[in-house]
């Protein structure tokens, strides 16, 4: 098979950006972080230690990124770059909402603060930093350290939203306008990766069919994962990785990444033992000898 034909069998995102999906991603994303921000603001305000504040920042950044990722999936955004761009916008909104809700909590839950424009908010933040609102070991944190801390907070929230939103790598079935779902996952004995990859790219499955009947060991195994369209039998994509465990450490080497396979290969992975049954059915059945009446007497 030519290299171009081999490349065509690997999944490649179409890069499509539905207009309705973009609006959906923006609306849901911004609405979600607006509701999440007061929880984070209250936790940040009442945290008495730097470690608690750090945990609150990590939780808010992670939840914001995860929500934006889900919104990109709901909106069916197939361009990772565009999803990351929208994620950046939502991350900035998440930072803005975190600050207005923090000021709301600081001023005794004064909801009028929520309508502050970005320029007024920035001036208020500068005043807070210069005045000093956090203490450590009985002393007020200086403006430089305070702004460095807040800068790290802003960077964490915006980067998490941008990077996680761009991680939408699951194959998409364009014919059914649907994301594929994780179906089969099967572990088997590992094999030389280059040989197996070359065979699968050439649509030669005999070695894979033999290997999947041999279970892997806890120390090393090959893991095959199939992502399939829930609405049709045309979109099946195979991932294979070699997993090696050494004590508490684990290494993972990708052999096949989103290679299109036919439905028959999916059936093999679902039920590897079917080959044993089918092969047994094709073996000749031993027929017991039939005694012919009178033959023994005639020989005598």
N, C-alpha and C positions, 0 to 999 in steps of 0.2 A: 504494500500500500504506500502510495506517495506520502511524503511528509505533510503536504497540504491537506490530504484527505485524513491523515491521522489527527492533525490539529483540529479539523472540523468535528471530530468526535468528542472533543473536550467542550465542556460548557463554557460559553462566553456570554457575559451579560449583554443584553441589547442596548443598555444605556437609556432606555425610555424613561421619561419623566412625565407622568400624567398630570395635567393641570389640576384636575379635581383632587388627585392624590396629594399634590403639593399643598393645596389649600387645607386639606384634611390633616396633613402632617403638621402644618403650622398652627392651625386652630387647636387641635388636640394637644400638641406639644406645649404651647404657651399656656393653655388652660390647666394642664397638668402641673406644670412647675409653679403656677400661681397658687394652686392649692397646696402644693408641697412646701413652698417657701415659708409660710407661718410656722410650720412645725420645726423647720430648721432654725428659723430666727429665734423661736422661744428656747430651743435647746442651746443655741449659741449664747444667748443672753444669760441663761441661768448656769451655764458651765463655769465651774470655779477653777478648773485646772487646764493647762495647755493640752494635755493628752485627751481630755474630754472634748475640747474644742476641735482638736485634730480629727477625732473620731466622727464628730458631727459634720465636719467639712467633707471627709471621705464618704460618709453615708449619703450626704446630699448630692455630691458630685456623681457618685455611682448610680443613685436612683434617677437623677436627671438624665444621665447617659443611657441608662436602660430604658427609660420611658421614651426618649427620643428615638432609640433603636426600634422600639415597638411601633411608634407612630410611622416611621419610615416603612416598616413592614405592612402596616395597615394601608398606607397610601400607595403601596406597590411601586416604590421608587427603585428603579433598577440601575441607576447611576450612583456609584459610591461617592464620586466627587460631589454631585449635587446634594446627596443625602448629608454628607459632611458639611456642606455649605449651609443648608437649612439647620443642621444641628448647631452650627456656630451661632446663628441668629437666635435660636432658642436658648443656647447657653448664655448669651448676653442678657436675654430677657430673664433667665433664671437668676443671674447675678443682681439685676435691677430689683426684681421682686424680693430677693433675700434681704436687700438693704432697706427697702421701704417697709417691709414687715418688721425688720429689726428696730427701725426707728419707731414704728407703731408700738411695739412692745416696750421700748425704752421710755416712751412718753405716755405710758399707762393705757395702751391699746387705743390710741387716738387714730381712728380710721381715716381722718382727713389726710394723714401723712401718705396714704396709699396713692394719692393723686399727684404726688410731686413729680415734676418733670426731671429728666436726667441732669440738667445743669444745676437746678436747685439741690438735687440729691447730692451731687458731687461737692458742692459748697458745704453742705451739712456734714458730709463724711470728713472733709478736711478739718472742719472745726472740731469734730469729735476726736480726730487723730491728734491735733495739736493740744487739745485740752487734756486728753488721756482718760480713758474710761476703763481700762483693764489694769489690774495689779498683779504683781508676782513677788512673793516673799515680803509682803508688806509695803512694797514700793510701786509707784505708778510707772507703767511701761512708757518709755519715751516715744516721741512721734516717729523717729526713724524705724525703730523696731516694730511699732504698731503698723505703719504703712507697708513694711516688708511682709508682715504677717497677712495683712489684707490683700496685698498683691499676690501672694502665694495662693490665697483662697480663691481669688478671681481666676487665676491661671488654671487651678485644678478644676473648677466648675466648667469653664468654657472649653478646656481641652477634653475633658471627659465627654461632654455633650457632642463635640465635633468628631472625635476619634471613634467613639462607640457607635455613633450614627452611621459612620462610613464602613462598618464591619458587616454589612448585609451581603454575605457571600453565598447564601443558599441558592441553588438553581431555581429558576423561574420557568414555568411552562407558558410560553407565549400563546400557544393554541387555546389553552383553557383559561388564560389570564389568572393564573393561580401560582402561589409558591408551592414548591414541592415540600413534602413532609418526610421526616426521618422514619424509615420503615424497618428494613432488615439490618441487624447488626450481628455479625458472626465472627468468632475467633477460631483460628486454625493454626497449624504449624507454620512457622516462618520459612521463607525460602529466599534465594538470592534475588534481591529486588530488581536489578537491571533485566534479568532474564524474564521474570514474570511480567514486568512492565512492557517489554517488547512484544511478548506473546499476546497480551491483552489488547494492545494497540493494533495488532494484526487480526484481532477477533479470533484468536486461537485460545479456546477455553479448556482444553483437555487437562492441562496441568492444574488449573484452578479447580476443576471438577474433582480431581484426585486429592488435592491438598485440603479442601474444605471438609473432607471426611476424617481428617486427622486433627484432633484437638491440640491447641497450643498448650504450653506449660506456663505455670505462674511466673517463671523467670523471663520467658520470651514467647511472643505470639504475634501473629499477623491479624489485624482487625479489619474486617471488611464492613463498610457501612453503605447502605443504599438509600438514596433520596428519590422518592417517587411522587409523581403527580397524583393527587387523590381523585382526579376526575377522568383520567384516561390511562391507557396502557402503553403510551408512546414515549413518555419522559421518565427514564430511569437513569440515575447517575451514580457511579460507583466511586467510593473512596477506599483506599487500602493504606494502612500504616503499619509499620513494624514497631512494636512496643517492647522495650527491654527494661526489666526492673533489676536494680542492684541495691538491695537493702531498701532504704527509704527513697532512693533516687529512681527516677524513671525517665527514660529517653524515648522520644517518638520520632520516627523517620517516615515521612510521607512518601509512598511509592506511586500511588495513583490518586489524582485529585480531580474529581468530577468528570469521569469518563463515561460517555453514553454507553449503555448496554441494553441488550434486548430483554424482553420479559422472561424468556426461558432461563437466563442467568439468574434473575431474581428468584425464580422458583427453585433453582438449585440451592441458592443460599438459604432459602427458607427451610428447605427440607433436604439436607445433605444425604441423609440415609436412604433417599429414594433410589440412589444409584445402586446401592447394595441389593435392594429389592428387585430393581429392573434387571440387573445383571444375573441375579439368581434365577429370574424367570426365563432368561435366555439360555441357561445351561441345560444340557441334555439330562433328562431324568432317567436314572437307572431303573431298568425294568427287570423284575425278578424272573428267573428262568421258569418256563412253563413245562410242566411234566406232560409228556405225551403218553396216554394210556397204552399199555402193551409194549412200549418201546424197550423197557428194561427186561421184560420177559423174552422178547425176541432176541435181545443181545445175549441173554443167558443161553 
